[in-house]
Amino acid sequence: MKAAVARPKGNVPVKSLRWTVESAAREFKLAHNTVRKILNQSGAEPDAGGCYSTEQICACLYGDLRAERLRKERELVRKYTNENRITEGAYLDRAAIMAGFTQIADSLVSVVMSDRNMTKESKEDFLRNLSSWSVVVEDVAQRQSKLPHRGNGEKADEDGGEG
């Protein structure tokens, strides 16, 4: 037969603990005004007696650690995914692309301008069409961007404010 295990005695009542702002401040070594401010900012509601649960106090003072860890893990996955896509060549350096296209365009311009068999109108048409490559690159970049766009077509800063 199994011997009954005695429950340890302690000063914590069986009923859930309830904290006044002053007792929580004393226990967590904070000023009571600081505790009151943190509770108000987080939207914690006291019970009818003006007390808060231990869970409310801890959540307001220390935040939701599990949610922060999850957010951190999601950001790491996003970071690693982007790094892998860069390694695989799925993302291209816009500045390098623009520099390469500029060199190609300069070469084409010199060839077309030195061609004596093309008419002036044909050369102008070719140059006008060639000059649109930078606009095409910018359009593709804007369509790929997840950043919000401002009314005048420029992108807003990443923090959501006007840049």
NULOFI-415133 format. One record per residue (C-alpha): x, y, z. Coordinates in Angstrom, 1 decimal. Each point is the difference from the previous one (the first is absolute). Last residue first. Layout:
! residues N
     px     py     pz
      X      Y      Z
...
This chain:
! residues 163
     px     py     pz
    9.8   59.6  -45.9
   -3.5    0.0    1.3
   -0.6   -2.4    2.8
   -0.7   -3.8   -0.3
    3.2   -1.1    1.7
    1.2   -1.3   -3.3
    0.0    3.6   -1.5
   -2.8    0.8   -2.4
    0.5   -0.7   -3.7
   -0.4    2.6   -2.6
   -3.0    0.0   -2.4
   -1.4    3.3    0.9
   -2.7   -1.5    2.2
    2.5   -1.9    2.1
    0.6   -3.7   -0.4
    0.1   -2.5    2.8
    3.0   -2.3    0.0
   -0.4   -3.6   -1.3
    2.2    0.8   -3.0
   -0.1   -2.4   -3.0
   -2.2    2.4   -2.0
    2.2    2.9    0.8
    3.2   -1.8   -1.0
   -1.7   -1.1   -3.3
   -1.0    3.6   -0.7
    3.5    1.3    0.8
    1.6   -2.4   -2.4
   -2.5    0.9   -2.8
    0.7    3.7    0.6
    3.7   -0.6   -0.4
   -0.6   -1.9   -3.2
   -2.0    2.9   -1.5
    3.0    1.8   -1.6
    0.4   -2.8   -2.5
   -3.4    0.7   -1.5
    0.9    3.7   -0.4
    3.4   -0.9   -1.4
   -1.5   -2.4   -2.6
   -2.6    2.5   -1.0
    2.6    2.8   -0.4
    2.3   -2.3   -2.0
   -2.9   -1.0   -2.3
   -1.0    3.7   -0.5
    3.6    1.0   -0.9
    0.1   -2.8   -2.6
    2.2   -3.0    0.5
    2.7   -0.9   -2.6
    2.7    2.2    1.5
    0.3   -2.0    3.2
    2.2    2.0    2.4
   -3.0    1.1    2.1
   -1.3   -3.5    0.2
    3.3   -1.6    1.1
    0.6    2.8    2.6
   -3.5   -0.3    1.4
    0.2   -3.7    0.2
    3.3    0.1    2.0
   -1.5    2.6    2.4
   -3.1   -2.1    0.5
    2.1   -3.1    0.8
    2.1    2.0    2.5
   -3.2    1.5    1.6
   -1.6   -3.5    0.2
    3.0   -1.3    2.0
    0.0    3.0    2.4
   -3.8   -0.3    0.5
    0.3   -3.8    0.7
    2.8    0.6    2.5
   -2.0    2.7    1.8
   -3.1   -2.3    0.1
    1.9   -2.9    1.5
   -2.0   -3.1   -1.0
   -2.1   -2.3    2.1
   -0.6   -3.5   -1.1
    3.7   -0.6   -0.3
    0.0   -3.2    2.1
    2.2    1.7    2.6
   -2.4    3.0    0.1
   -3.0   -2.4    0.3
    1.8   -1.7    2.9
    0.6    3.3    1.8
   -3.6    0.9   -0.5
   -1.2   -3.3    1.5
    2.5    0.3    2.8
   -1.3    3.5    0.9
   -3.7   -1.1   -0.2
    0.7   -3.0    2.2
    1.9    2.2    2.5
   -3.0    2.4    0.0
   -2.4   -2.8    0.7
    2.2   -1.3    2.8
    0.2    3.5    1.6
   -3.8    0.4   -0.2
   -0.4   -3.4    1.6
    2.4    0.9    2.8
   -1.8    3.3    0.5
   -3.4   -1.8    0.2
    1.4   -2.4    2.6
    1.5    2.8    2.0
   -3.3    1.8    0.4
    0.9    3.2    1.8
    2.0    0.3    3.2
   -1.8    2.5    2.1
   -3.4   -0.2   -1.6
    0.0   -3.8   -0.4
    1.4   -0.5    3.5
   -2.7    2.3    1.6
   -2.8   -1.5   -2.0
    1.1   -3.6    0.8
    0.3    0.8    3.7
   -3.6    1.2    0.0
   -0.8    3.6    0.6
   -1.9    1.7    2.8
   -2.4    2.9    0.2
   -2.6   -2.0    2.0
   -2.4   -0.3   -2.9
    2.8   -1.5   -2.2
    2.7    2.1   -1.6
    0.1    0.5   -3.7
    3.3   -0.2   -1.9
    0.1    2.4   -3.0
    3.8   -0.2   -0.6
    0.5    3.7    0.5
   -2.1    0.0    3.2
    2.0   -2.9    1.5
    3.3    1.6   -0.9
   -1.0    3.3    1.5
   -1.3   -1.6    3.3
    3.3   -2.0    0.3
    2.0    3.2   -0.6
   -2.1    1.9    2.5
    0.5   -2.8    2.6
    3.8    0.4   -0.4
    1.6   -3.3   -0.8
    1.6   -2.8    2.1
   -2.1   -2.8   -1.5
   -1.6   -0.9    3.4
   -0.4    3.6    1.2
   -1.5    1.1   -3.3
   -2.3   -3.0   -0.1
   -1.1    0.8    3.6
   -0.6    3.7   -0.9
   -1.9   -0.8   -3.2
   -2.2   -2.4    1.9
    0.6   -3.6   -0.8
   -2.3   -3.1    0.0
    1.3   -3.4    0.6
   -2.1   -2.9   -1.1
   -1.6   -2.1    2.8
    2.1   -2.8    1.3
    1.9    2.5    2.1
    3.7    0.5   -0.4
    1.8    0.0    3.4
    1.3   -3.4   -0.2
   -0.5   -3.5    1.2
    1.2   -2.9   -2.1
   -2.7   -2.5   -0.8
    0.6   -3.3    1.6
    0.5   -3.0   -2.3
   -2.3   -2.8    1.0
    1.8   -3.3    0.3
   -0.6   -2.5   -2.8
   -1.2   -3.4    0.9
